[in-house]
Amino acid sequence: MKKVAVMMGLALAAMTPNLAQAAAEGQDLVVVAGPEGRLAANALATGRYDAALRKLEPMQVYGENDPARLINLGNAYAGVGRLAQAREAYRSAHFAPETVLVLANGAEESSRTVAMRALTRLNPSYAMR
């Protein structure tokens, strides 16, 4: 099943060049859903964060502990400025069952690593003061 998710993610990433651009801009966009866009990857990649939230928020019953959904939900929350909710989504992804995710740039990484990196981006740095 994991191999199918990885292959579908790679196919979607190849079909949508904007996804790689979003990842290159510092946002870890998780692309493990099929072309139907269950993880709202296309909406996130094109900056349509409200549309992404409409797809991701109602999935709680089915994807409550799905780290891919939680990371993309955090990305959508961050995109609309709801940083407290983004932080909570990233923390939940970090403590969800670990899995290998396929990112928009084609890289495979641990869901916990991706969640921690996203959480770190939200936390203000003291060096910036």
N, C-alpha and C positions, 0 to 999 in steps of 0.2 A: 504494500500500500504506500509505503514511504517513497519507493522508487517511482510510482505513478505520480505522486504529488510533485516530486522533484522534476520529472519530465514535463508535466503540465506547466509547472512554473517556468521552466526554461523556454518552453514553446511560447508562453504568453509574453515573457520578457523579450524574446526575439521579435514578436509581432508588434511590440509597442516600444519604439525607441525612446520615448519620453521617460520611461521607467528608469532606464539607466542614468539619464540626466538627473532625475530626482535623487537617486542614490549618490551620484557624484557631488551633489550639492549638500551632502551631509545628512540627508534623511535616509535611514535604513528602511526601505520600502520592502515589505515581505510579499513575495509573489509565489504563493503555493496553491492558489485557487485556480480553477479552470477558467476558460474564456468567458464564462458567465459573470465573472467579476465578483464572486462571493466575498472576497476580502477587500473590495473597493479599491484595488490597486490603481486602476485607470483614473478614478476620481481623485485619489491622492496625488498621483503623478502630475495631473493637470491643475492642481491647486483648488479643486472643487471640494473643499473640506466639509461643507454643509451636506453635500450629496453623499460623501463618504460616511458621515455620521448617521445619516438616514439609513444606510445599508448596514452599518456595523452595530449600532446601539441595540436594535431589536433582536440580535442574535444571541442574547445572553443565555437563554434556555439551552441552546444547542452548542454554543461555543464559550461557555463561561470560563473554562480553564484552557482554552486554545491559545497558546502563546502568539501564534501568527495573527489571530484576530485582535488580541489585546495590544500588540505592538502597533498594528495599523490603526486601531482605535486611539491609541495614545498620539500617534502622528496626526490624526484628524483633530483631536482635541487641541493639540499644540498649534495646529494651523489656524484655528479660530480663536486662539488666545485663552483657552480654558486650561491653564497650566496645572492647576491642582488636580483636575480630572486626568490630564495627560500623565502626570506623575503617578497617580494611583493605578492607571492602566499599565504603565511600564513596570511598576512594582509587582502587580499581579502576574504579569508575564514572566517576571524573574522567578517567582515562586511556583509557577505552573509546572507541570511535568516537562522536563527538558526534551527538546526535539531538535533535529537539524532542519534549518530553514534555508530556503533558496531566496536570496535577495535579488533585487532588480538588476544588479550588475552581474548576476550569474554566480556569485560567490555563495558557498555553503558555510553556514556558521551555526553555532549553538544558539538556541533561543535565549538562553540566559545571558550570553555575551552580548547579543544584540540589544536585549532589554536594558542591561546595565549601561551600555554605551549611550542609548537614548536617554536614560535617566540622568546620566552625567551631563548631557547637553542642556538639560533643563535647569540644572542647579547652577546658580550664579557663582562665578569664580571670584575669589577674593583678590586675585592678581589683577582683575579688571578695575579695581577701585583706585 
